[in-house]
Every structure is written in C-alpha cells, then in structure tokens.
Amino acid sequence: MQIHHLTQQIKSTRHELIQHPAFGWVNTLDKARDFMETHVWAVWDFMVLLKALQRELTCVDAYWIPQGDPETRRLINEIVHGEESDVDREGNATSHFELYVKAMEEAGANTAPILAFIEALRAGANPMQALEESEAPEGAKAFVRQTLEVVEGGKAHEIAAVFTFGREDLIPDMFMEIVGNLKAQFPEQLGLFAYYLERHIEVDGDLHGHLAERMVELLCGTDAQKWESAAELSEQALRARINLWTAVMQAFEQRHLAPVTA
C-alpha cells in the first residue's frame, strides 16, 4: 500500500521529532513560558491547515451541494468541531487556540505577538506580510511560513499530507509527564496548559489519525506524482517542527545564559 510506503519513508524523521531534546528540556516555569510563546504559532498553524482542507474538501458555499468524498467530509467536519468548538474545564465552548491563549495568560507567557497578529488578520492584512511584520519568534516565523506556502499552493493532497503527518499529536508521553510534574509545582500557572495538552490529544487521537491517512489515500489515489509530493511535504513538515523545537531551546539559551568567557 502506498500509505504504508509513505509512513516508512518518514519514519526515521518522525522518530527524531518525538525524541527531540526540547521535550525533556521544558523542566522549569520559564522554559514552559518560552515553549508556549513559540508553540502557540503552531496551534494557529494547525487551524490554518484544517480550515484549508475544509474549504477544499467540503462545501462551504451558501448554496450547498454535496462535494467530495463523504468519508473525508465527515473526518474534516469532526476535527473542525473538536478543534474549533471544544469545551474548557468549566464546560464552556472554546476553540483549542483560544484555550491555549488563556493557558499562556495563566502561565504568565507573552501573548501580545500572537494576538496582534490575529488582529492584523481580522483587519484584512495579508497573512504572509502580517507574519513577517509580527513579533513572533524567528523559529515560529519560519515554521508558519512553510505552512502558508503549502496552503497558498492550493493542492489538497499536499495540504492533507502536511496536516496528517506533521500533526499536533506528535507529543511524547515523556513530555506529558514533565508537564504534569510542573503542574504539580505550579498549579496556578500551568493547570490550563496541562488541560490543553490532555484535551488536544484526547480529541485528536488515534481514530482521527487513521482517518486522516485514509484522506491522503483518497486524495493521492494512484497518481505516483501526488504520492511523491505528499511524501516530500510530509518530510518537510516534520523537519520544520524539529527546527521549531530546536529554535525554542537556542533562543532561550541566548536570552537567559550569560556568555562563557575565557
């Protein structure tokens, strides 16, 4: 099966991502804040991929007609519901992005850059230009830039591949354990962050992963070129996330550690 071949092609890079030292590095409140200030851009980025797929694979026009594969429509609409209309700890409706911003506020992380970016988009700014003019961490800019290029290319099978294999569920159990320990130390600062991670993994679990792979299969079909580009973009998405986590660590070290003198 082509999908099996694709997953084998990216297996080593996926393993490298899951084993990234950043997941063990986030062991203080300050590091958690820095992690969140970069990660929030990936949370927004995930929604961009999801909404691009909803636009490409379902009917979002006022004058509705059946569009695309029903199985794929169901997958996309289920994920949109889970990501855009989930619930917070009190049972109030919220998106995962809005939940994450609240978690940042609770932790004392800086939300100004991402909120200013959202306001620029709301005012009609070009997304790529707004990104470049934002105060996002440079690692986050590089990560989001790559996704915007894929989305603006408008090829559904490539968007689906990046969405499926560069997903937000690539969070190892070890990281969850570390965040749990930090939450125990700082319950007033990291309770929402832990809840977000638990909720996101629960909503975006194995079932969606298998259905997303099915979506890639349907979109690539028997077209060898589509499978080739899907594999290439999946690899690039994983590599981009590796670079994102590396950038978080490097930026923190540059800001907080005094230079070593001879």
Secondary structure, DSSP 8 states (H G I E B T S, - for coil): -HHHHHHHHTHHHHHHHHT-THHHH--SHHHHHHHHHHHHHHHHHHHHHHHHHHHHHS--SSS----S-HHHHHHHHHHHHHHHSEE-TTS-EE-HHHHHHHHHHHHT---HHHHHHHHHHHTT--HHHHHHHS---HHHHHHHHHHHHHHHHT-HHHHHHHHHHS-TT---HHHHHHHHHHHHH-HHHHHHHHHHHHHHHHHT-HHHHHHHHHHHHHHHTT-HHHHHHHHHHHHHHHHHHHHHHHHHHHHHHHHHS-----
